[in-house]
Amino acid sequence: MVSWSVADIPDQNGRSAVVTGANGGLGLETARELARRGAHVLMAVRNLQKAEAAVTDIRATVPDASLELVALDLGSQASVREAAEGILLVHERIDLLVNNAGVMGIPERKTVDGFEMQFGVDHLGHWTLTALLLPVLLGSPEARIVTVTSTAHHMGRAVDPKNPHLDGRYRPWRAYGQAKLANFHFGLGLQRRLDQAGASAASLIAHPGLSNTDLQTVSVQETGGGASQRFFQMLARRTGMPAAQGALSQLRAATDPGARGGEFYGPLFVNNGPPVRKPIFRGIGLNRAIAKLWEVSERETGVAPL
Ligand SMILES: NC(=O)c1ccc[n+]([C@@H]2O[C@H](COP(=O)([O-])OP(=O)(O)OC[C@H]3O[C@@H](n4cnc5c(N)ncnc54)[C@H](OP(=O)(O)O)[C@@H]3O)[C@@H](O)[C@H]2O)c1
């Protein structure tokens, strides 16, 4: 179906969904539409003040939205563990995890654990969150894990176990490409593991094309007005989809009953258009890249999802 819209989201009553980065941009719109269809949404967020505003915003359009805030800084493995433990204490069942939060094209920074920031937040934080929430996800009959990547994964190189944090080789876009390729490989690798375990849960990947959110603005601010960052900000403002439209690919991956584990959703015309299933180019080296990602991620975090 090419004309998929939020009207196609099936009833979500009785389902619980964790959405990271739900206080703005694509995460906020994902949370809104899941709540509109009846899901209980756990908004896993770093900036709680911004999250309060997001809750008010969602309730202005979905007055009976069932929302819960969970403090989560993906740049701190301790915070990720605390968030997961808090969720596990209260919830026996989680049906959906949307690994959405991210940073893009920023100058070299380290997380509190010493990880390169884009790989650390966009991938390693979600890696640990997924690993720790997996027991409750596996308790749901039809759980899904949706990981948000980007067309930038095409410019990324698979993580090198000898230098995953790009020490001495750092470039903002090199790091973003690596992080978003890691998201891509993670989504595919997780589905393989779920298959091997005979689990009914499914792992899917989505990309939002070009969407006009804070992503570009943050990268401009963080680089003090970097030229390429300003270019993407201008492009997103002029040609990007509104966040509500950009969120459709991840919403489709999360809710379309016809979607299957291992599938990839994105806009029809690369950067915009309705959300459709996209081809996955399984080039030579994919298996090795996934294996390397598992090796690095397990070594760095001490946990693994399956
Ligand atoms: N917009 C696009 O054109 C585009 C294109 C391709 C892919 N994507 C991907 O889409 C996803 C969502 O981005 P967006 O466009 O919605 O950008 P956004 O509006 O900037 O939202 C990013 C979200 O990530 C959160 N975040 C950043 N660092 C975090 C951390 N350390 N811990 C927890 N949360 C953190 C932000 O929270 P704070 O408020 O705390 O900063 C915010 O909620 C990202 O993965 C991005 O790579 C976007």
The ligand as an SDF file (V2000), in Angstrom:
LIG
                    3D

 48 52  0  0  0  0  0  0  0  0999 V2000
   15.1580   14.8900   10.7340 N   0  0  0  0  0  0  0  0  0  0  0  0
   15.7120   14.2310    9.7340 C   0  0  0  0  0  0  0  0  0  0  0  0
   15.7400   14.7020    8.5740 O   0  0  0  0  0  0  0  0  0  0  0  0
   16.2990   12.8870    9.9520 C   0  0  0  0  0  0  0  0  0  0  0  0
   16.8420   12.2110    8.8500 C   0  0  0  0  0  0  0  0  0  0  0  0
   17.3680   10.9360    9.0370 C   0  0  0  0  0  0  0  0  0  0  0  0
   17.3420   10.3490   10.2700 C   0  0  0  0  0  0  0  0  0  0  0  0
   16.8270   11.0150   11.3370 N   0  0  0  0  0  0  0  0  0  0  0  0
   16.8410   10.3580   12.6450 C   0  0  0  0  0  0  0  0  0  0  0  0
   15.6000   10.5430   13.2870 O   0  0  0  0  0  0  0  0  0  0  0  0
   15.7800   10.4400   14.6950 C   0  0  0  0  0  0  0  0  0  0  0  0
   14.9940   11.5330   15.4070 C   0  0  0  0  0  0  0  0  0  0  0  0
   15.5480   12.7830   15.0550 O   0  0  0  0  0  0  0  0  0  0  0  0
   14.6650   14.1120   14.8700 P   0  0  0  0  0  0  0  0  0  0  0  0
   14.7780   14.4780   13.4460 O   0  0  0  0  0  0  0  0  0  0  0  0
   13.3420   13.9610   15.4860 O   0  0  0  0  0  0  0  0  0  0  0  0
   15.5760   15.1530   15.6730 O   0  0  0  0  0  0  0  0  0  0  0  0
   15.2780   16.0040   16.9910 P   0  0  0  0  0  0  0  0  0  0  0  0
   14.0460   16.7930   16.8240 O   0  0  0  0  0  0  0  0  0  0  0  0
   16.5560   16.7360   17.2490 O   0  0  0  0  0  0  0  0  0  0  0  0
   15.0640   14.9020   18.0790 O   0  0  0  0  0  0  0  0  0  0  0  0
   16.1480   14.1630   18.5890 C   0  0  0  0  0  0  0  0  0  0  0  0
   15.7340   13.5720   19.8960 C   0  0  0  0  0  0  0  0  0  0  0  0
   16.8310   12.8190   20.4120 O   0  0  0  0  0  0  0  0  0  0  0  0
   16.9830   13.1700   21.7700 C   0  0  0  0  0  0  0  0  0  0  0  0
   18.3240   12.9740   22.2610 N   0  0  0  0  0  0  0  0  0  0  0  0
   19.4870   13.5000   21.8230 C   0  0  0  0  0  0  0  0  0  0  0  0
   20.4970   13.1160   22.6110 N   0  0  0  0  0  0  0  0  0  0  0  0
   19.9650   12.3260   23.5780 C   0  0  0  0  0  0  0  0  0  0  0  0
   20.4880   11.6360   24.6870 C   0  0  0  0  0  0  0  0  0  0  0  0
   21.7990   11.6970   25.0090 N   0  0  0  0  0  0  0  0  0  0  0  0
   19.6570   10.9090   25.4580 N   0  0  0  0  0  0  0  0  0  0  0  0
   18.3390   10.8530   25.1710 C   0  0  0  0  0  0  0  0  0  0  0  0
   17.7760   11.5040   24.1450 N   0  0  0  0  0  0  0  0  0  0  0  0
   18.5860   12.2260   23.3550 C   0  0  0  0  0  0  0  0  0  0  0  0
   16.6010   14.6370   21.8370 C   0  0  0  0  0  0  0  0  0  0  0  0
   16.3410   14.9750   23.1720 O   0  0  0  0  0  0  0  0  0  0  0  0
   16.8580   16.3120   23.9090 P   0  0  0  0  0  0  0  0  0  0  0  0
   15.7230   17.2220   23.8660 O   0  0  0  0  0  0  0  0  0  0  0  0
   17.2100   15.8900   25.2830 O   0  0  0  0  0  0  0  0  0  0  0  0
   18.0430   16.8010   23.1400 O   0  0  0  0  0  0  0  0  0  0  0  0
   15.3700   14.6260   20.9410 C   0  0  0  0  0  0  0  0  0  0  0  0
   14.2630   14.1930   21.6450 O   0  0  0  0  0  0  0  0  0  0  0  0
   17.2930   10.4690   14.9290 C   0  0  0  0  0  0  0  0  0  0  0  0
   17.7420    9.1650   15.1860 O   0  0  0  0  0  0  0  0  0  0  0  0
   17.8510   10.9440   13.6080 C   0  0  0  0  0  0  0  0  0  0  0  0
   19.1520   10.4590   13.3580 O   0  0  0  0  0  0  0  0  0  0  0  0
   16.2900   12.2650   11.2000 C   0  0  0  0  0  0  0  0  0  0  0  0
  1  2  1  0
  2  3  2  0
  2  4  1  0
  4  5  1  0
  4 48  2  0
  5  6  2  0
  6  7  1  0
  7  8  2  0
  8  9  1  0
  8 48  1  0
  9 10  1  0
  9 46  1  0
 10 11  1  0
 11 12  1  0
 11 44  1  0
 12 13  1  0
 13 14  1  0
 14 15  2  0
 14 16  1  0
 14 17  1  0
 17 18  1  0
 18 19  2  0
 18 20  1  0
 18 21  1  0
 21 22  1  0
 22 23  1  0
 23 24  1  0
 23 42  1  0
 24 25  1  0
 25 26  1  0
 25 36  1  0
 26 27  1  0
 26 35  1  0
 27 28  2  0
 28 29  1  0
 29 30  1  0
 29 35  2  0
 30 31  1  0
 30 32  2  0
 32 33  1  0
 33 34  2  0
 34 35  1  0
 36 37  1  0
 36 42  1  0
 37 38  1  0
 38 39  2  0
 38 40  1  0
 38 41  1  0
 42 43  1  0
 44 45  1  0
 44 46  1  0
 46 47  1  0
M  CHG  2   8   1  16  -1
M  END
$$$$
